[in-house]
Amino acid sequence: MKYTPSIVRLCLALASGAALSAQTPAPIPSLQLDLQAPGAKVSPALYGLMTEEINYSYDGGLYGELVRNRSFQDDTHKPAHWSPVIGEGSAATIALDATQPLNAALPTSLRLDITAASAGHRGGVANDGYWGIPVRSGTDYRASFYAKTAPGFTGPLTVSIESDDGATVYAKADVSGLTADWRQHTVTLTTGQVTPTAKSRLVLTADRPGTVWLNLVSLFPPTYKNRANGNRPDIMQLLADMKPAFLRFPGGNYLEGNTIATRFDWKKTLGNLTERPGHMGCWSYRSSDGLGLLEFLHWCEDLNMQPVLAVYAGYSLKQEFVPAGPGLEPFVQDALDEIEYVTGDVTTPWGARRAKDGHPAPFKLTYVEIGNEDYFDKSASYDGRYAQFHDAIKAKYPALQLIATAKVKSRVPDLIDEHFYRSAGQMQADTLHYDGYSRTSGPKIFVGEWATREGEPTTNLNAALGDAAWMTGMERNSDVVVISCYAPLFVNVNPGGMQWKSDLIGYDTLTSYGSPSYYAQKMFNTYLGDTVVPIQADAIPTQTWQPPTPKNKPAPPPKQLPVLFFVATRDTSKGILYLKVVNAGAAALAVRIDLKGAVTVASEGAAVVLSSANPTDTNTITEPTKIVPVTGKIDGLGKSFTHTFAAYSVNVLTIQAR
């Protein structure tokens, strides 16, 4: 597809020293959209989601569990995030105990010794949650735990949600019938009218002496679509509003693990929570694996997304790898088993296991990614490893589209995964990146991780301008870039919750919000046609940009970048044109828009605008909607009209045109 806007010619003229006469009025910028010229077909799966366990994305984030370190494995030396509850006239101690395992998967229990307690003088244990336990009015919480007791103690235990100082009890219930054998106990805790707060904790106490062992202590609030072991509703709604086409999971580094032993071992994430040992993640905290393979698939089902399944390919972050050959065969078979779990019918071994886990119907699967960022593998073993996975998967599942994460020579993948983390200027300077890619040979492109890294913990408006400019290039070339997703998706904004700056969606214990980049992505995905409309541009003004200086090298010369970036698609069945324009400049800009080849154009349309006075403006947990899209009517439309685009803005014009 040919794309030759006059921006390029203008930039070349400026770079060579050519200048317009000071007496000559600057020409009016114009965009000519050719509605009759054949355009590329837009990939229906162009915009999706990428997720991995970073920034407390799952535990302490999307995953609904409120108890932190519920199985007492986060720290081998002490019961992290647990503390004894001691009052006047009571005494209690807590300790990790490996002599009373719940089972092989959960080998460490918490021993609670209440040595002094009586009516009104309780002893027990409390969990502080993920930066607190969120308390809301009129809410049912499902509390559960496994317990066994020493002889002579049968309870009851009082389970409560209460303020950090214990002065306010928001909800409580008594649990009786404790025995010397492990048993699960479940109660519902219902709050009354309260002021929402996160300064609270989960407490288990008794008013008499005794010894109790605890394991898998859990507290769940209401979840999205009321799924058991489900996800946090407010964050899920933010995702649903984006209308994503797919979910890439279980993520990048999280898939690989720091070592082979700490990879995402999907078989250990299935079944009852008592069967999930969890594992150490890549970002200095442990994953409970409560959000396991089936839960990822439920996530896809709940948001009407298709899964993009990444399978472990024999390489981990700290350079452990399994070379191609017999040693890699168990990992190849593991990938085949995983695909069967996702897609197999109930007559297959792993399809039957999925049915046993509660989901008899298979899931639709189109894309499978082999590994993650294997260009970091210093052993250069990926070509051979990829070939072994490729041949085995294609032999059993020939229709699956396979994604390579580094260049390979031995096989031709269906797609190759490319990653970009840049500044806004770098994104804007590279919007023509895919214009020259071959339409007839080579793999298609999956932009599996990309982001403009400006602002923290979530991005600012300038990052959104860079993101939107980059998306115009992907969208214009969506016959080559068939799927894409931003990363990282989530960040917990509490102190210590962030390991990676510039994220899409932020949250604390109680609330969540979208960044300006989130709203830019939402706009691009919401207003998307099925065919690209070619655009010719003229007289687009430029601004000076200073590229970053490479380490130990002189600063490169400044460059001239256009201030406008744009793409148009049309819904051919409805006759709706979506013109997306990014004004990265500091001044509003009037642009003449010509709809070449249009037969009829409605005089009224709509404009969706994301903007603010300063490019460093942003949304925060306290100002979650400072920068959000505003939709308004526009009139005076026709085959040729002029529209003014605000400074620092992302715009979508919706025009009825045939």
MARKOLTOR-549699 format. One line per field, with one value per residue (C-alpha): residue in one letter; x, y, z; residue number from 1. Coordinates in pm, whole numbers, padded with zeros to 5 digits, always signed. Example, Ala and Ser with C-alpha at 12.3 -4.5 7.8 and 13.67 -1.06 7.14 Angstrom:
type = A:S
X = +01230:+01367
Y = -00450:-00106
Z = +00780:+00714
seq = 1:2
***
This chain:
type = M:K:Y:T:P:S:I:V:R:L:C:L:A:L:A:S:G:A:A:L:S:A:Q:T:P:A:P:I:P:S:L:Q:L:D:L:Q:A:P:G:A:K:V:S:P:A:L:Y:G:L:M:T:E:E:I:N:Y:S:Y:D:G:G:L:Y:G:E:L:V:R:N:R:S:F:Q:D:D:T:H:K:P:A:H:W:S:P:V:I:G:E:G:S:A:A:T:I:A:L:D:A:T:Q:P:L:N:A:A:L:P:T:S:L:R:L:D:I:T:A:A:S:A:G:H:R:G:G:V:A:N:D:G:Y:W:G:I:P:V:R:S:G:T:D:Y:R:A:S:F:Y:A:K:T:A:P:G:F:T:G:P:L:T:V:S:I:E:S:D:D:G:A:T:V:Y:A:K:A:D:V:S:G:L:T:A:D:W:R:Q:H:T:V:T:L:T:T:G:Q:V:T:P:T:A:K:S:R:L:V:L:T:A:D:R:P:G:T:V:W:L:N:L:V:S:L:F:P:P:T:Y:K:N:R:A:N:G:N:R:P:D:I:M:Q:L:L:A:D:M:K:P:A:F:L:R:F:P:G:G:N:Y:L:E:G:N:T:I:A:T:R:F:D:W:K:K:T:L:G:N:L:T:E:R:P:G:H:M:G:C:W:S:Y:R:S:S:D:G:L:G:L:L:E:F:L:H:W:C:E:D:L:N:M:Q:P:V:L:A:V:Y:A:G:Y:S:L:K:Q:E:F:V:P:A:G:P:G:L:E:P:F:V:Q:D:A:L:D:E:I:E:Y:V:T:G:D:V:T:T:P:W:G:A:R:R:A:K:D:G:H:P:A:P:F:K:L:T:Y:V:E:I:G:N:E:D:Y:F:D:K:S:A:S:Y:D:G:R:Y:A:Q:F:H:D:A:I:K:A:K:Y:P:A:L:Q:L:I:A:T:A:K:V:K:S:R:V:P:D:L:I:D:E:H:F:Y:R:S:A:G:Q:M:Q:A:D:T:L:H:Y:D:G:Y:S:R:T:S:G:P:K:I:F:V:G:E:W:A:T:R:E:G:E:P:T:T:N:L:N:A:A:L:G:D:A:A:W:M:T:G:M:E:R:N:S:D:V:V:V:I:S:C:Y:A:P:L:F:V:N:V:N:P:G:G:M:Q:W:K:S:D:L:I:G:Y:D:T:L:T:S:Y:G:S:P:S:Y:Y:A:Q:K:M:F:N:T:Y:L:G:D:T:V:V:P:I:Q:A:D:A:I:P:T:Q:T:W:Q:P:P:T:P:K:N:K:P:A:P:P:P:K:Q:L:P:V:L:F:F:V:A:T:R:D:T:S:K:G:I:L:Y:L:K:V:V:N:A:G:A:A:A:L:A:V:R:I:D:L:K:G:A:V:T:V:A:S:E:G:A:A:V:V:L:S:S:A:N:P:T:D:T:N:T:I:T:E:P:T:K:I:V:P:V:T:G:K:I:D:G:L:G:K:S:F:T:H:T:F:A:A:Y:S:V:N:V:L:T:I:Q:A:R
X = +00000:+00154:+00161:+00337:+00208:+00365:+00486:+00787:+00862:+00820:+01053:+01317:+01288:+01330:+01625:+01800:+01757:+01469:+01231:+00912:+00920:+00822:+00579:+00406:+00116:+00158:-00063:-00356:-00281:-00501:-00593:-00736:-00915:-00970:-01291:-01276:-00920:-00883:-00758:-00618:-00855:-00842:-00756:-01060:-00821:-00598:-00630:-00613:-00465:-00134:-00101:+00165:+00229:+00412:+00318:+00089:-00127:-00293:-00239:-00325:-00477:-00720:-00757:-01026:-00849:-00809:-00588:-00216:+00001:-00306:-00103:+00194:+00456:+00553:+00836:+01005:+01119:+00811:+00433:+00449:+00143:+00009:+00025:-00100:-00409:-00348:-00570:-00573:-00587:-00502:-00187:-00121:+00170:+00192:+00456:+00507:+00478:+00597:+00500:+00127:+00093:-00248:-00115:+00194:+00102:+00049:+00309:+00337:+00064:+00024:+00025:-00180:-00123:-00370:-00230:-00464:-00816:-01162:-01494:-01418:-01044:-00975:-00657:-00598:-00438:-00492:-00403:-00338:-00426:-00282:-00234:-00547:-00880:-01137:-01457:-01777:-02137:-02384:-02131:-02113:-01764:-01696:-01445:-01302:-01013:-00882:-00827:-00732:-00691:-00489:-00680:-00906:-00993:-01305:-01364:-01551:-01341:-01479:-01403:-01428:-01340:-01242:-01044:-00667:-00691:-00975:-01203:-01460:-01599:-01754:-01876:-01830:-01945:-01868:-01732:-01781:-01715:-01335:-01172:-00831:-00855:-00818:-01157:-01263:-01494:-01683:-01886:-02040:-01949:-02194:-02116:-02372:-02362:-01997:-01768:-01551:-01203:-00896:-00766:-00894:-00791:-00924:-00920:-00965:-00994:-01111:-01214:-01055:-00707:-00609:-00396:-00519:-00343:-00463:-00409:-00553:-00721:-00925:-01156:-01340:-01560:-01818:-01645:-01708:-02009:-02009:-01745:-01609:-01237:-01303:-01180:-01226:-01533:-01413:-01092:-01273:-01520:-01236:-01111:-01456:-01501:-01193:-01365:-01043:-01029:-00788:-00584:-00217:-00135:+00011:+00244:+00602:+00856:+00592:+00573:+00948:+01022:+01365:+01452:+01302:+01172:+00988:+00827:+00450:+00384:+00023:-00058:+00012:-00245:-00544:-00809:-00897:-00691:-00559:-00382:-00196:+00142:+00208:+00553:+00804:+00748:+01000:+00948:+01049:+00715:+00538:+00238:-00046:-00153:-00512:-00541:-00447:-00491:-00867:-00916:-00731:-00971:-01269:-01131:-01138:-01489:-01621:-01492:-01567:-01198:-01006:-00699:-00349:-00180:+00191:+00360:+00688:+00961:+01259:+01422:+01409:+01525:+01845:+01972:+01868:+01761:+01692:+01850:+01655:+01652:+01535:+01563:+01313:+01052:+00878:+00827:+00693:+00451:+00353:+00260:+00056:-00123:-00193:-00342:-00554:-00674:-00786:-00934:-00989:-01331:-01424:-01307:-00944:-00744:-00689:-01028:-01173:-00962:-01099:-01450:-01367:-01251:-01596:-01582:-01685:-01701:-01368:-01235:-01161:-00790:-00627:-00282:-00010:+00311:+00628:+00817:+00875:+01149:+01383:+01615:+01756:+01869:+02249:+02279:+02115:+01915:+01576:+01587:+01617:+01375:+01118:+01145:+01079:+00769:+00654:+00669:+00493:+00213:+00153:+00141:-00143:-00305:-00232:-00483:-00317:-00122:+00221:+00406:+00785:+00942:+01272:+01387:+01421:+01562:+01469:+01093:+00861:+00635:+00290:+00366:+00665:+00634:+00795:+00829:+00872:+00924:+01001:+00949:+00668:+00912:+01053:+00705:+00608:+00932:+00861:+00495:+00595:+00766:+00542:+00466:+00747:+00685:+00614:+00251:+00338:+00612:+00731:+00537:+00268:+00340:+00223:+00322:+00302:+00437:+00457:+00423:+00528:+00712:+00636:+00463:+00434:+00279:+00050:+00117:+00056:-00105:+00221:+00254:-00102:-00004:+00292:+00078:-00194:+00059:+00207:-00140:-00211:+00084:-00026:-00385:-00284:-00083:-00326:-00299:+00055:+00014:-00273:-00267:-00117:-00126:+00012:+00221:+00222:-00150:-00175:-00006:-00091:-00021:+00025:+00380:+00588:+00330:+00511:+00809:+00765:+00681:+00431:+00141:-00206:-00446:-00382:-00557:-00527:-00716:-01051:-01054:-00912:-00869:-00754:-00455:-00470:-00310:-00594:-00849:-00652:-00656:-01024:-01096:-00895:-01057:-01412:-01407:-01262:-01384:-01310:-01115:-00829:-00892:-00578:-00484:-00271:-00144:-00022:+00139:+00150:+00354:+00647:+00813:+01169:+01245:+01571:+01641:+01788:+02167:+02310:+02541:+02900:+02816:+02765:+02415:+02244:+02117:+01757:+01490:+01174:+00863:+00512:+00267:-00021:-00058:-00363:-00539:-00887:-01096:-01450:-01729:-01830:-02163:-02279:-02111:-01936:-01595:-01363:-01091:-00835:-00608:-00340:-00227:+00100:+00163:+00119:-00129:-00474:-00462:-00730:-00714:-00903:-01046:-01141:-01346:-01243:-01489:-01769:-02117:-02307:-02182:-02407:-02382:-02354:-02118:-01945:-01605:-01445:-01158:-00898:-00693:-00559:-00375:-00040:+00112:+00236:-00118:-00239:-00498:-00435:-00606:-00734:-00817:-00915:-01103:-00897:-00832:-01109:-01261:-01536:-01790:-01967:-02156:-01991:-02173:-02093:-01958:-01946:-01719:-01478:-01476:-01238:-01204:-00987:-00798:-00712:-00352:-00223:-00521:-00629:-00938:-01185:-01427:-01725:-01869:-02152:-02015:-02077
Y = +00000:+00330:+00614:+00934:+01234:+01568:+01570:+01375:+01622:+01916:+01765:+01702:+02060:+02195:+01968:+02092:+02454:+02551:+02811:+02981:+03355:+03552:+03744:+03429:+03315:+02962:+02723:+02569:+02212:+01963:+01598:+01441:+01114:+00899:+00708:+00541:+00408:+00050:+00035:-00237:-00451:-00378:-00676:-00747:-00845:-00539:-00414:-00642:-00679:-00809:-00914:-01048:-01053:-00724:-00421:-00653:-00703:-01027:-01077:-00740:-00628:-00791:-01119:-01084:-01242:-00993:-01198:-01161:-01469:-01688:-02010:-01887:-01942:-01583:-01585:-01898:-01726:-01551:-01527:-01217:-00989:-01176:-01052:-01177:-01016:-00951:-00756:-00674:-01002:-01216:-01361:-01525:-01615:-01716:-01910:-02096:-02472:-02725:-03022:-02981:-02954:-02923:-03135:-03162:-02844:-02637:-02772:-02476:-02386:-02110:-02222:-01997:-02051:-01865:-01899:-01661:-01552:-01517:-01352:-00997:-01071:-01233:-01367:-01446:-01348:-01076:-01027:-00679:-00765:-00588:-00243:-00300:-00476:-00273:-00218:-00097:-00061:-00345:-00589:-00966:-01109:-01481:-01584:-01935:-02119:-02463:-02536:-02815:-02794:-02943:-03165:-02975:-02687:-02693:-02324:-02126:-01885:-01540:-01419:-01044:-00752:-00463:-00140:-00157:-00064:-00307:-00032:-00079:-00415:-00391:-00752:-01074:-01434:-01728:-02060:-02368:-02735:-02722:-03064:-03230:-03298:-03048:-02912:-02614:-02359:-02092:-01795:-01484:-01149:-00868:-00504:-00240:+00129:+00235:+00495:+00312:+00250:+00037:+00087:-00250:-00611:-00967:-01110:-01462:-01478:-01693:-01612:-01919:-02072:-02330:-02413:-02387:-02450:-02251:-02274:-02123:-01836:-01648:-01349:-01264:-00964:-00974:-01051:-00969:-01168:-01335:-01587:-01800:-01730:-01436:-01089:-00739:-00578:-00219:-00316:-00568:-00298:-00069:-00351:-00431:-00068:-00097:-00368:-00569:-00842:-01073:-01137:-01234:-01448:-01557:-01272:-01204:-01254:-01422:-01701:-01762:-01716:-01626:-01995:-02302:-02407:-02075:-02060:-02044:-02416:-02423:-02771:-02652:-02371:-02601:-02736:-02654:-02382:-02644:-02805:-02488:-02440:-02102:-01993:-01710:-01443:-01230:-00907:-01002:-01131:-01463:-01552:-01747:-01887:-01827:-01673:-01987:-02111:-02167:-01829:-01663:-01838:-01725:-01372:-01408:-01550:-01274:-00997:-01176:-01192:-01466:-01603:-01552:-01836:-01816:-02150:-02196:-02269:-02380:-02047:-01847:-01497:-01586:-01765:-02116:-02297:-02640:-02692:-02848:-03223:-03497:-03275:-03031:-03299:-03285:-02910:-02956:-03218:-02983:-02721:-02975:-03073:-02707:-02649:-02959:-02827:-02507:-02654:-03026:-03184:-03390:-03713:-03596:-03639:-03268:-03167:-03406:-03241:-02899:-03040:-03176:-02827:-02697:-02593:-02874:-02650:-02592:-02244:-02099:-02056:-01895:-01782:-01960:-01779:-01984:-01834:-01468:-01223:-01504:-01252:-01215:-01580:-01552:-01917:-01845:-02165:-02022:-02118:-02486:-02468:-02284:-02540:-02827:-02660:-02543:-02889:-03062:-02805:-02775:-03155:-03178:-02835:-02720:-02432:-02260:-01944:-01963:-01658:-01642:-01408:-01367:-01404:-01763:-01916:-02283:-02227:-01951:-01843:-01706:-01398:-01244:-01056:-00711:-00496:-00117:+00092:+00453:+00821:+01016:+01173:+00834:+00697:+00997:+00977:+00615:+00620:+00510:+00201:-00054:+00135:-00038:-00393:-00649:-00733:-01050:-01227:-01279:-01329:-01091:-00876:-00901:-00589:-00783:-00516:-00145:+00177:+00537:+00555:+00899:+00961:+00744:+00536:+00572:+00765:+01135:+01311:+01339:+00962:+00932:+01158:+00932:+00620:+00758:+00863:+00511:+00358:+00558:+00377:+00034:+00096:+00225:-00096:-00335:-00571:-00636:-00562:-00799:-00793:-00554:-00489:-00235:-00325:-00317:-00319:-00265:-00098:-00094:+00267:+00192:+00241:-00055:-00168:-00045:-00212:-00064:+00299:+00427:+00183:+00184:+00134:+00231:+00126:+00116:-00101:+00069:+00243:+00229:+00462:+00479:+00683:+00920:+00639:+00411:+00655:+00698:+00320:+00303:+00567:+00388:+00052:+00183:+00376:+00127:+00046:-00254:-00082:+00170:+00491:+00627:+00982:+01240:+01523:+01870:+02159:+01984:+02202:+02060:+02103:+02043:+01724:+01628:+01254:+01090:+01073:+00719:+00625:+00748:+00915:+01277:+01416:+01361:+01668:+01775:+01663:+01812:+01608:+01676:+01792:+01597:+01221:+01061:+00755:+00688:+00373:+00321:+00085:-00013:-00164:+00142:+00409:+00555:+00716:+00735:+00997:+00990:+01290:+01349:+01709:+01686:+02059:+02340:+02531:+02450:+02374:+02432:+02161:+02139:+01791:+01676:+01360:+01267:+01038:+01084:+01086:+01198:+01340:+01408:+01769:+01668:+01428:+01375:+01456:+01270:+01469:+01380:+01685:+01904:+02232:+02078:+01759:+01656:+01659:+01319:+01118:+00993:+00795:+01125:+01282:+00978:+01166:+01480:+01384:+01186:+01190:+01445:+01378:+01659:+01728:+01892:+02051:+02215:+01890:+01815:+01686:+01958:+02127:+02272:+02146:+02281:+02031:+02144:+02160:+01842:+01637:+01296:+01322:+01095:+01244:+01026:+01114:+00956:+00941:+00721
Z = +00000:-00109:+00145:+00032:+00232:+00170:+00529:+00408:+00128:+00365:+00624:+00356:+00235:+00589:+00652:+00334:+00437:+00212:+00360:+00260:+00205:+00513:+00293:+00166:+00384:+00512:+00317:+00501:+00609:+00427:+00431:+00116:+00183:-00124:-00064:-00405:-00389:-00270:+00087:+00305:+00506:+00877:+01095:+01316:+01598:+01570:+01930:+02231:+02579:+02708:+03069:+03303:+03678:+03734:+03948:+04149:+03843:+03957:+04331:+04480:+04152:+03912:+04102:+04366:+04664:+04951:+05185:+05126:+05183:+05227:+05219:+05424:+05154:+05071:+05325:+05457:+05777:+05907:+05848:+05629:+05647:+05950:+06309:+06645:+06797:+07165:+07400:+07767:+07953:+07649:+07497:+07159:+06934:+06570:+06378:+06053:+06097:+05841:+06059:+05991:+05610:+05452:+05164:+04942:+04750:+05065:+05308:+05548:+05794:+06049:+06412:+06640:+07012:+07231:+07581:+07758:+07655:+07802:+07729:+07623:+07610:+07278:+07118:+06754:+06426:+06163:+05798:+05658:+05297:+04997:+05148:+05352:+05312:+05113:+05308:+05139:+05252:+05217:+05078:+05119:+05166:+05143:+05409:+05415:+05576:+05653:+06022:+06261:+06638:+06918:+07164:+07398:+07165:+06943:+06895:+06809:+06606:+06532:+06180:+06135:+05913:+06132:+06145:+06184:+06550:+06618:+06740:+06462:+06353:+06006:+05984:+06179:+06211:+06440:+06316:+06532:+06483:+06461:+06494:+06506:+06132:+05852:+05748:+05540:+05702:+05510:+05630:+05477:+05627:+05547:+05611:+05707:+05623:+05632:+05484:+05230:+05368:+05314:+05668:+05779:+05825:+05841:+06193:+06334:+06715:+07005:+07363:+07515:+07512:+07253:+06951:+06596:+06266:+05964:+05591:+05274:+05457:+05198:+05169:+04847:+04777:+04496:+04166:+03800:+03681:+04025:+03927:+04208:+04241:+04010:+03927:+04061:+03896:+03855:+03677:+03458:+03357:+03250:+03029:+02893:+02793:+02570:+02363:+02325:+02061:+02241:+02555:+02530:+02834:+03066:+02973:+02885:+03162:+03376:+03118:+03123:+03491:+03617:+03601:+03442:+03784:+03830:+03484:+03449:+03496:+03380:+03508:+03862:+03823:+03766:+03997:+04355:+04520:+04761:+04463:+04358:+04524:+04362:+04252:+04275:+04013:+03826:+04020:+04376:+04498:+04491:+04277:+04437:+04096:+04199:+03854:+03663:+03309:+03333:+03501:+03211:+02975:+03187:+03157:+02779:+02790:+03017:+02787:+02460:+02368:+02198:+02375:+02236:+02420:+02495:+02566:+02747:+02492:+02698:+02787:+03113:+03200:+03382:+03070:+03166:+02849:+02708:+02365:+02082:+02090:+02325:+02635:+02491:+02412:+02753:+02710:+02358:+02486:+02767:+02506:+02311:+02632:+02706:+02362:+02410:+02747:+02573:+02254:+02299:+02330:+02632:+02468:+02483:+02804:+02864:+02730:+02987:+03255:+03154:+03180:+03525:+03618:+03527:+03160:+02920:+02613:+02436:+02379:+02038:+01973:+01668:+01783:+01981:+02071:+02112:+02406:+02484:+02383:+02285:+02122:+02476:+02469:+02453:+02354:+02015:+02063:+01965:+01598:+01684:+01973:+01764:+01485:+01725:+01868:+01523:+01368:+01657:+01686:+01312:+01279:+01531:+01485:+01128:+01143:+01438:+01364:+01527:+01654:+01679:+01934:+01750:+01391:+01278:+00961:+00992:+00963:+00846:+01133:+01065:+01273:+01444:+01774:+01787:+02100:+02132:+02447:+02360:+02428:+02263:+02016:+01919:+01862:+01649:+01450:+01358:+01253:+00900:+01045:+00873:+00551:+00364:+00486:+00219:+00153:-00037:+00160:+00514:+00836:+00954:+01258:+01616:+01809:+02132:+02366:+02307:+02505:+02524:+02855:+02993:+03326:+03635:+03777:+03478:+03160:+03099:+02803:+02612:+02627:+02495:+02202:+02128:+02164:+01937:+01674:+01680:+01653:+01337:+01180:+01300:+01192:+00849:+00807:+00968:+00675:+00804:+01176:+01244:+01626:+01881:+02256:+02501:+02805:+03101:+03146:+03524:+03820:+04188:+04289:+04660:+04796:+04679:+04426:+04114:+03952:+03603:+03529:+03273:+03287:+03135:+03429:+03789:+04109:+04483:+04728:+04670:+04332:+03979:+03684:+03325:+03211:+02912:+02711:+02819:+02678:+02355:+02307:+02392:+02126:+01861:+01922:+01963:+01635:+01391:+01041:+00824:+00546:+00550:+00354:+00179:+00278:+00100:+00323:+00231:+00419:+00754:+00994:+01185:+01521:+01640:+01825:+01991:+01962:+02272:+02292:+02275:+02560:+02514:+02182:+02078:+02073:+01738:+01551:+01614:+01372:+01236:+01308:+01180:+01444:+01288:+01263:+01110:+00978:+00842:+00823:+00710:+00802:+00451:+00550:+00747:+00538:+00842:+00812:+01115:+01079:+01361:+01397:+01660:+01710:+01903:+01870:+02121:+01902:+01769:+01399:+01134:+00868:+00541:+00489:+00139:+00091:-00259:-00435:-00183:-00332:-00023:+00306:+00605:+00721:+01086:+01254:+01587:+01729:+02019:+02170:+02433:+02530:+02808:+02842:+02925:+02781:+03125:+03266:+03374:+03563:+03915:+04187:+04331:+03992:+03789:+03516:+03472:+03108:+02941:+02592:+02531:+02257:+02076:+01755:+01456:+01164:+00833:+00695:+00326:+00057:+00166:+00506:+00763:+01118:+01399:+01611:+01963:+02081:+02243:+02135:+02012:+01791:+01617:+01365:+01281:+00940:+00743:+00389:+00088
seq = 1:2:3:4:5:6:7:8:9:10:11:12:13:14:15:16:17:18:19:20:21:22:23:24:25:26:27:28:29:30:31:32:33:34:35:36:37:38:39:40:41:42:43:44:45:46:47:48:49:50:51:52:53:54:55:56:57:58:59:60:61:62:63:64:65:66:67:68:69:70:71:72:73:74:75:76:77:78:79:80:81:82:83:84:85:86:87:88:89:90:91:92:93:94:95:96:97:98:99:100:101:102:103:104:105:106:107:108:109:110:111:112:113:114:115:116:117:118:119:120:121:122:123:124:125:126:127:128:129:130:131:132:133:134:135:136:137:138:139:140:141:142:143:144:145:146:147:148:149:150:151:152:153:154:155:156:157:158:159:160:161:162:163:164:165:166:167:168:169:170:171:172:173:174:175:176:177:178:179:180:181:182:183:184:185:186:187:188:189:190:191:192:193:194:195:196:197:198:199:200:201:202:203:204:205:206:207:208:209:210:211:212:213:214:215:216:217:218:219:220:221:222:223:224:225:226:227:228:229:230:231:232:233:234:235:236:237:238:239:240:241:242:243:244:245:246:247:248:249:250:251:252:253:254:255:256:257:258:259:260:261:262:263:264:265:266:267:268:269:270:271:272:273:274:275:276:277:278:279:280:281:282:283:284:285:286:287:288:289:290:291:292:293:294:295:296:297:298:299:300:301:302:303:304:305:306:307:308:309:310:311:312:313:314:315:316:317:318:319:320:321:322:323:324:325:326:327:328:329:330:331:332:333:334:335:336:337:338:339:340:341:342:343:344:345:346:347:348:349:350:351:352:353:354:355:356:357:358:359:360:361:362:363:364:365:366:367:368:369:370:371:372:373:374:375:376:377:378:379:380:381:382:383:384:385:386:387:388:389:390:391:392:393:394:395:396:397:398:399:400:401:402:403:404:405:406:407:408:409:410:411:412:413:414:415:416:417:418:419:420:421:422:423:424:425:426:427:428:429:430:431:432:433:434:435:436:437:438:439:440:441:442:443:444:445:446:447:448:449:450:451:452:453:454:455:456:457:458:459:460:461:462:463:464:465:466:467:468:469:470:471:472:473:474:475:476:477:478:479:480:481:482:483:484:485:486:487:488:489:490:491:492:493:494:495:496:497:498:499:500:501:502:503:504:505:506:507:508:509:510:511:512:513:514:515:516:517:518:519:520:521:522:523:524:525:526:527:528:529:530:531:532:533:534:535:536:537:538:539:540:541:542:543:544:545:546:547:548:549:550:551:552:553:554:555:556:557:558:559:560:561:562:563:564:565:566:567:568:569:570:571:572:573:574:575:576:577:578:579:580:581:582:583:584:585:586:587:588:589:590:591:592:593:594:595:596:597:598:599:600:601:602:603:604:605:606:607:608:609:610:611:612:613:614:615:616:617:618:619:620:621:622:623:624:625:626:627:628:629:630:631:632:633:634:635:636:637:638:639:640:641:642:643:644:645:646:647:648:649:650:651:652:653:654:655:656:657:658
***
